[in-house]
Amino acid sequence: MQKNLLFLSTFLIFSLFIFSNNELKAQYATAVFEYEKSSFNNSQSLPAEENLMISGAAQPETVLVEITILDDKSNRKDDPKPLFIATWVRPPYSSIGTFTVPVNYKLRGSSKYDLQIDYYRRITDMERENLRQDLYNNLFAYSEQSFTVERKRARVIGGTAQLVRNLDEIARKGMSLYRNRSQLQFNGFSDLVVSKIDQINKANLKKGKFIFSKRKKKDARADYREKLMTELKQLLASELGQVLNVDLLVLQDRKFMDDYPTEKTRTEIPLNVGYGGVHLTGTNSENSTFGTSPYAGLSLPLGKKGFAGEFWSRSSISAGFFFNNFEDDLGEEITGPIFGRPTYLGLGYRVFRFIRFNAGATFLEDSSRGTSLADQVYIRPFIGFSAEFRFWIDLEK
């Protein structure tokens, strides 16, 4: 027995934490997209649990390539949300015939994903003007039909917030097939548009007779409403023009891969074999009694590497048993309630690539403490270090 085991172990714990090195950063796994086959790496599964570096052929007129990763049920959803989007933009004055884009999203093993690869080219002047006119016509027409006149006042059908949301949606859908080199996005119309709609909503059209004094009352009210609507349309055109006037790109081609598989990953069982100590009795270093023994057990990781933070992927819940029984200060044998050996349950943390620190509770049994099992079984703290060995099983066989 070693009375100073607790202090020595504490020292070792801090030493290991101080001098431990982080594991090497994961490298990118290569995935070459084959356009004709709509597959990767000669129809192989995509690498799993690693960041990807996807490359493929790019036509000379292709300026931007966008790779979208979705879950495997995306084509059965009305508006699927991407899991990740990666973009490649051709460098200025470059005529390279390939694209290479890092995808910093780790795919889960033994799974399926939907992937979409979009190719964009520069828009022509005529296409730009056609897009501009289509968007303006749709926005202006919807704005006109969203107002009604009640008792000489203009009113927004459905309210200002609903109208602005619908205008935003019209603009986004109209721009859905377009991108730009600067990666600018339409983020919705500003508060100026909201204020203008509120102004129209609260406007008393009778003021038109003062603005258009030479017109009849009915015509003056109509002219005043038209004036307010024209100001709203000008605001809409001005704000949308900030996106339309940049270097726009239009969708040139699209490849969609449904339920593309990832490589199969192994089901691993972490086995820990180590050496630890249990605090049996005492309250300080002078009168404490410890028991030490090799131990073995299994670990259940609290997080999977690549999908959880470093702390959680290194942490685990561990359970096992000590190979040897202990003795108290009177020489009485201390066993355990399971297997006739002391058993433990605790937390583990991997400080090196395969070295794990464990700490938790040990379940002990001492027949001299009483006649009932409840009296004989008690709990004491333990600490230890173990080597971790990973065994894998193939559940499909």
C-alpha positions as CSV (number, residue, x, y, z in Angstrom):
1,M,0.0,0.0,0.0
2,Q,1.1,3.5,-0.7
3,K,-0.1,6.3,1.5
4,N,1.2,9.0,-0.7
5,L,-0.4,7.6,-3.8
6,L,-3.0,10.3,-4.0
7,F,-0.4,13.1,-4.0
8,L,1.8,11.3,-6.5
9,S,-1.1,10.6,-8.8
10,T,-2.2,14.3,-8.6
11,F,1.3,15.3,-9.6
12,L,1.3,12.9,-12.6
13,I,-2.1,14.2,-13.7
14,F,-0.9,17.8,-13.9
15,S,2.3,16.8,-15.5
16,L,0.5,14.9,-18.2
17,F,-1.8,17.8,-18.9
18,I,1.0,20.2,-19.1
19,F,3.3,18.2,-21.4
20,S,0.6,16.5,-23.5
21,N,0.6,17.5,-27.2
22,N,-2.4,17.9,-29.4
23,E,-2.9,15.4,-32.1
24,L,-2.0,16.3,-35.6
25,K,-4.6,18.3,-37.4
26,A,-6.7,16.2,-39.8
27,Q,-5.7,16.4,-43.4
28,Y,-8.2,16.9,-46.2
29,A,-9.4,13.8,-48.0
30,T,-9.5,14.1,-51.8
31,A,-12.7,13.7,-53.8
32,V,-12.5,14.1,-57.6
33,F,-15.8,14.7,-59.2
34,E,-16.4,12.9,-62.5
35,Y,-18.9,15.0,-64.5
36,E,-20.0,12.3,-67.0
37,K,-20.6,9.7,-64.3
38,S,-22.0,12.1,-61.6
39,S,-19.7,10.4,-59.1
40,F,-16.6,10.8,-57.1
41,N,-13.2,8.9,-57.2
42,N,-14.3,6.5,-60.0
43,S,-17.7,5.8,-58.5
44,Q,-16.4,5.3,-55.0
45,S,-18.1,6.3,-51.7
46,L,-17.2,9.7,-50.3
47,P,-14.6,9.8,-47.5
48,A,-16.2,10.1,-44.0
49,E,-15.3,11.9,-40.8
50,E,-12.7,14.1,-42.6
51,N,-12.7,17.5,-44.2
52,L,-12.9,17.1,-48.0
53,M,-11.1,18.7,-50.9
54,I,-13.3,18.4,-53.9
55,S,-12.0,19.0,-57.4
56,G,-13.4,18.6,-60.9
57,A,-13.4,20.0,-64.4
58,A,-14.5,23.6,-65.1
59,Q,-15.4,24.9,-68.5
60,P,-13.6,28.1,-69.6
61,E,-16.8,30.2,-69.2
62,T,-17.5,28.8,-65.7
63,V,-16.7,31.5,-63.2
64,L,-18.2,30.0,-60.0
65,V,-18.9,26.5,-58.8
66,E,-21.2,26.0,-55.8
67,I,-21.3,22.6,-53.9
68,T,-24.3,22.1,-51.7
69,I,-24.6,19.2,-49.2
70,L,-28.1,18.2,-48.1
71,D,-29.5,15.3,-46.1
72,D,-30.7,12.3,-48.0
73,K,-34.4,13.3,-47.9
74,S,-33.9,16.7,-49.4
75,N,-35.8,15.9,-52.6
76,R,-38.9,15.0,-50.6
77,K,-39.0,18.4,-48.9
78,D,-40.5,21.6,-50.2
79,D,-37.7,23.8,-49.1
80,P,-34.7,21.7,-48.0
81,K,-32.1,23.5,-45.8
82,P,-28.5,22.9,-46.9
83,L,-26.2,21.3,-44.4
84,F,-23.2,23.0,-45.9
85,I,-22.3,25.1,-49.0
86,A,-18.8,25.5,-50.4
87,T,-17.9,27.9,-53.3
88,W,-15.1,28.1,-55.7
89,V,-14.6,31.4,-57.7
90,R,-12.3,31.5,-60.6
91,P,-9.3,33.8,-59.9
92,P,-9.2,36.9,-62.2
93,Y,-7.6,36.4,-65.6
94,S,-7.3,32.7,-64.9
95,S,-8.0,30.1,-67.6
96,I,-7.5,27.0,-65.4
97,G,-9.7,24.1,-66.5
98,T,-10.3,22.7,-63.0
99,F,-11.9,23.8,-59.7
100,T,-10.7,22.9,-56.3
101,V,-12.7,23.8,-53.2
102,P,-12.3,22.8,-49.5
103,V,-15.4,21.5,-47.9
104,N,-15.0,21.9,-44.1
105,Y,-17.9,19.7,-43.2
106,K,-17.3,16.2,-42.1
107,L,-19.7,13.6,-43.4
108,R,-20.9,10.8,-41.1
109,G,-19.8,7.3,-42.1
110,S,-22.1,4.6,-43.4
111,S,-24.6,7.3,-44.4
112,K,-26.1,8.9,-47.5
113,Y,-26.3,12.5,-48.6
114,D,-27.7,14.5,-51.5
115,L,-25.2,16.6,-53.3
116,Q,-25.7,19.4,-55.8
117,I,-23.0,21.0,-57.9
118,D,-23.9,24.2,-59.7
119,Y,-21.9,25.9,-62.4
120,Y,-22.3,29.6,-63.1
121,R,-21.2,31.8,-66.0
122,R,-21.3,35.6,-66.6
123,I,-24.6,37.1,-67.5
124,T,-25.0,39.0,-70.7
125,D,-26.2,42.6,-70.8
126,M,-29.5,41.5,-72.4
127,E,-30.0,38.8,-69.7
128,R,-29.3,41.4,-67.0
129,E,-32.0,43.8,-68.4
130,N,-34.5,41.0,-68.8
131,L,-33.9,39.9,-65.2
132,R,-34.2,43.5,-64.0
133,Q,-37.5,44.0,-65.9
134,D,-39.0,40.7,-64.7
135,L,-38.1,41.5,-61.0
136,Y,-39.5,45.0,-61.2
137,N,-42.7,43.9,-63.0
138,N,-43.3,41.3,-60.3
139,L,-42.5,43.5,-57.4
140,F,-44.5,46.5,-58.7
141,A,-47.5,44.4,-59.6
142,Y,-47.6,42.7,-56.2
143,S,-47.2,46.1,-54.5
144,E,-50.2,47.6,-56.4
145,Q,-52.5,44.7,-55.6
146,S,-51.5,44.8,-51.9
147,F,-53.1,48.2,-51.3
148,T,-56.8,49.0,-51.2
149,V,-58.7,52.2,-50.6
150,E,-61.0,52.4,-47.6
151,R,-62.9,55.7,-46.8
152,K,-60.4,57.8,-48.7
153,R,-57.4,56.1,-47.0
154,A,-55.0,53.6,-48.5
155,R,-54.7,50.3,-46.6
156,V,-52.2,47.5,-46.8
157,I,-53.9,44.1,-47.2
158,G,-52.5,41.8,-44.5
159,G,-50.3,44.5,-42.9
160,T,-46.9,46.0,-43.5
161,A,-44.8,43.1,-42.1
162,Q,-46.6,40.5,-44.3
163,L,-46.2,42.7,-47.4
164,V,-42.4,43.2,-46.8
165,R,-41.9,39.5,-46.2
166,N,-43.7,38.7,-49.5
167,L,-41.7,41.3,-51.4
168,D,-38.5,39.8,-50.0
169,E,-39.6,36.4,-51.1
170,I,-40.4,37.6,-54.6
171,A,-36.9,39.1,-54.9
172,R,-35.1,36.1,-53.5
173,K,-36.9,33.6,-55.8
174,G,-36.3,35.8,-58.8
175,M,-32.6,35.9,-57.9
176,S,-32.3,32.2,-56.9
177,L,-30.5,31.2,-60.2
178,Y,-28.0,34.0,-60.0
179,R,-24.8,34.6,-58.0
180,N,-22.0,37.2,-58.1
181,R,-18.2,37.1,-57.8
182,S,-18.4,39.2,-54.6
183,Q,-20.7,36.8,-52.9
184,L,-23.2,39.6,-52.2
185,Q,-26.6,38.5,-51.2
186,F,-30.0,40.1,-51.1
187,N,-30.8,40.3,-47.4
188,G,-34.3,41.8,-47.7
189,F,-35.6,45.3,-48.2
190,S,-34.5,47.9,-45.7
191,D,-36.4,49.9,-43.1
192,L,-36.8,52.7,-45.6
193,V,-39.2,50.5,-47.6
194,V,-41.0,49.6,-44.4
195,S,-41.4,53.3,-43.5
196,K,-42.7,54.1,-47.0
197,I,-45.3,51.3,-46.8
198,D,-46.4,52.5,-43.3
199,Q,-46.7,56.0,-44.7
200,I,-48.9,54.8,-47.5
201,N,-50.9,52.7,-45.1
202,K,-51.6,55.8,-42.9
203,A,-52.0,58.3,-45.7
204,N,-55.1,60.4,-45.9
205,L,-55.8,60.6,-49.7
206,K,-57.7,63.9,-49.2
207,K,-54.3,65.6,-49.0
208,G,-54.1,65.1,-52.7
209,K,-56.3,68.0,-53.4
210,F,-53.7,70.3,-51.8
211,I,-50.9,68.7,-53.8
212,F,-52.8,68.5,-57.1
213,S,-55.0,71.6,-56.6
214,K,-55.9,71.8,-60.3
215,R,-57.4,68.3,-60.3
216,K,-60.8,67.2,-59.3
217,K,-61.0,65.7,-55.8
218,K,-61.4,62.1,-57.0
219,D,-58.6,62.5,-59.5
220,A,-56.4,64.3,-56.9
221,R,-56.8,61.4,-54.5
222,A,-55.8,58.9,-57.2
223,D,-52.8,61.1,-58.2
224,Y,-51.7,61.3,-54.6
225,R,-51.9,57.5,-54.2
226,E,-50.0,57.1,-57.5
227,K,-47.3,59.5,-56.2
228,L,-46.8,57.5,-53.0
229,M,-46.8,54.2,-55.0
230,T,-44.2,55.6,-57.4
231,E,-42.0,56.5,-54.5
232,L,-42.3,53.0,-53.1
233,K,-41.4,51.5,-56.5
234,Q,-38.4,53.7,-56.8
235,L,-37.2,52.6,-53.4
236,L,-37.6,48.9,-54.3
237,A,-35.8,49.4,-57.6
238,S,-33.0,51.3,-55.9
239,E,-32.3,48.7,-53.2
240,L,-32.6,45.7,-55.6
241,G,-30.3,47.5,-58.1
242,Q,-27.4,47.3,-55.6
243,V,-27.4,43.5,-56.3
244,L,-28.4,43.7,-60.0
245,N,-25.6,46.1,-60.9
246,V,-22.7,43.9,-59.7
247,D,-20.9,41.2,-61.7
248,L,-23.8,38.9,-62.0
249,L,-23.5,35.2,-62.8
250,V,-26.3,32.9,-64.0
251,L,-26.7,29.2,-63.5
252,Q,-25.1,27.4,-66.4
253,D,-25.4,23.7,-65.4
254,R,-26.4,21.6,-62.5
255,K,-25.5,18.1,-61.3
256,F,-27.6,16.5,-58.6
257,M,-26.6,13.2,-56.8
258,D,-29.4,11.6,-54.8
259,D,-28.5,9.4,-51.8
260,Y,-24.8,9.4,-52.5
261,P,-23.1,7.0,-50.0
262,T,-20.2,7.7,-47.7
263,E,-17.6,5.1,-46.8
264,K,-18.5,2.6,-44.2
265,T,-17.0,3.3,-40.8
266,R,-16.1,0.7,-38.1
267,T,-17.9,0.1,-34.9
268,E,-15.2,0.3,-32.3
269,I,-15.1,-1.0,-28.7
270,P,-12.5,0.9,-26.6
271,L,-10.8,-1.4,-24.0
272,N,-8.8,0.2,-21.2
273,V,-6.1,-1.6,-19.3
274,G,-4.2,0.3,-16.7
275,Y,-3.2,0.8,-13.1
276,G,-5.0,2.7,-10.4
277,G,-5.4,3.4,-6.7
278,V,-8.4,3.5,-4.4
279,H,-8.7,5.7,-1.3
280,L,-9.9,3.1,1.3
281,T,-9.8,4.9,4.6
282,G,-8.5,8.1,6.3
283,T,-8.9,11.8,5.9
284,N,-5.4,13.0,5.3
285,S,-2.0,11.8,4.1
286,E,-0.9,10.7,7.6
287,N,-3.7,8.2,8.3
288,S,-5.0,7.3,4.8
289,T,-4.9,3.8,3.4
290,F,-4.8,3.1,-0.3
291,G,-5.2,0.0,-2.4
292,T,-3.6,-0.3,-5.8
293,S,-4.1,-2.8,-8.6
294,P,-4.2,-3.2,-12.4
295,Y,-7.6,-2.7,-13.8
296,A,-9.5,-3.2,-17.1
297,G,-12.7,-1.8,-18.5
298,L,-14.7,-0.3,-21.4
299,S,-15.2,3.3,-22.3
300,L,-18.2,5.0,-23.9
301,P,-17.1,8.2,-25.6
302,L,-19.1,11.4,-24.9
303,G,-18.5,12.7,-28.3
304,K,-17.3,11.5,-31.7
305,K,-14.1,12.9,-33.2
306,G,-14.9,15.3,-36.0
307,F,-18.5,16.0,-34.8
308,A,-17.9,17.2,-31.2
309,G,-15.4,19.5,-29.6
310,E,-11.9,18.3,-28.7
311,F,-12.8,18.1,-25.0
312,W,-15.9,16.0,-25.5
313,S,-14.3,13.7,-28.1
314,R,-11.5,12.9,-25.6
315,S,-13.9,12.4,-22.7
316,S,-15.7,9.2,-21.9
317,I,-17.7,7.3,-19.3
318,S,-15.7,4.3,-18.2
319,A,-16.6,1.1,-16.2
320,G,-14.6,-1.9,-15.3
321,F,-13.0,-3.9,-12.5
322,F,-9.7,-4.2,-10.6
323,F,-7.8,-7.5,-11.1
324,N,-6.8,-7.7,-7.4
325,N,-8.7,-7.4,-4.2
326,F,-7.5,-4.9,-1.5
327,E,-6.6,-5.1,2.2
328,D,-7.6,-2.6,4.8
329,D,-5.2,-1.5,7.6
330,L,-6.3,-4.5,9.7
331,G,-5.5,-6.9,6.9
332,E,-9.1,-7.7,6.1
333,E,-9.7,-8.5,2.4
334,I,-11.9,-6.0,0.5
335,T,-13.6,-7.4,-2.6
336,G,-16.4,-6.1,-4.8
337,P,-20.1,-6.9,-5.3
338,I,-19.6,-8.0,-8.9
339,F,-17.2,-10.8,-10.0
340,G,-15.8,-10.8,-6.5
341,R,-13.5,-7.9,-7.5
342,P,-13.6,-4.2,-6.8
343,T,-15.5,-2.5,-9.7
344,Y,-15.5,1.1,-10.8
345,L,-17.5,3.7,-12.7
346,G,-16.1,7.0,-13.6
347,L,-15.1,9.5,-16.2
348,G,-12.1,9.2,-18.5
349,Y,-10.1,11.7,-20.5
350,R,-7.6,10.9,-23.2
351,V,-4.4,12.9,-22.5
352,F,-2.3,11.3,-25.1
353,R,-3.2,9.4,-28.3
354,F,-3.8,6.2,-26.4
355,I,-3.3,7.1,-22.7
356,R,-6.4,7.8,-20.7
357,F,-6.8,9.3,-17.2
358,N,-9.7,7.8,-15.2
359,A,-11.3,9.1,-12.0
360,G,-14.6,8.1,-10.3
361,A,-16.1,5.8,-7.8
362,T,-15.1,2.2,-6.8
363,F,-17.7,-0.2,-5.5
364,L,-16.2,-2.3,-2.6
365,E,-17.5,-5.1,-0.4
366,D,-16.2,-5.8,3.1
367,S,-18.0,-8.7,4.9
368,S,-16.7,-7.5,8.3
369,R,-18.8,-4.3,8.1
370,G,-22.1,-6.1,8.7
371,T,-24.4,-9.0,7.8
372,S,-26.5,-7.4,5.1
373,L,-25.4,-6.6,1.6
374,A,-26.3,-2.9,2.1
375,D,-23.9,-2.7,5.1
376,Q,-21.1,-4.6,3.3
377,V,-21.1,-2.6,0.0
378,Y,-19.7,0.9,0.1
379,I,-18.1,3.4,-2.4
380,R,-14.7,5.0,-2.4
381,P,-12.9,7.3,-4.9
382,F,-10.2,6.1,-7.3
383,I,-7.9,7.5,-9.9
384,G,-5.7,5.8,-12.5
385,F,-4.1,5.8,-15.9
386,S,-4.7,3.3,-18.6
387,A,-3.8,2.4,-22.2
388,E,-6.7,2.4,-24.6
389,F,-7.0,-0.3,-27.2
390,R,-9.7,-0.1,-29.8
391,F,-11.3,-3.3,-31.3
392,W,-13.8,-3.1,-34.1
393,I,-16.7,-5.3,-35.1
394,D,-18.6,-5.6,-38.4
395,L,-22.2,-5.6,-37.5
396,E,-23.3,-6.4,-41.1
397,K,-21.7,-9.9,-41.1
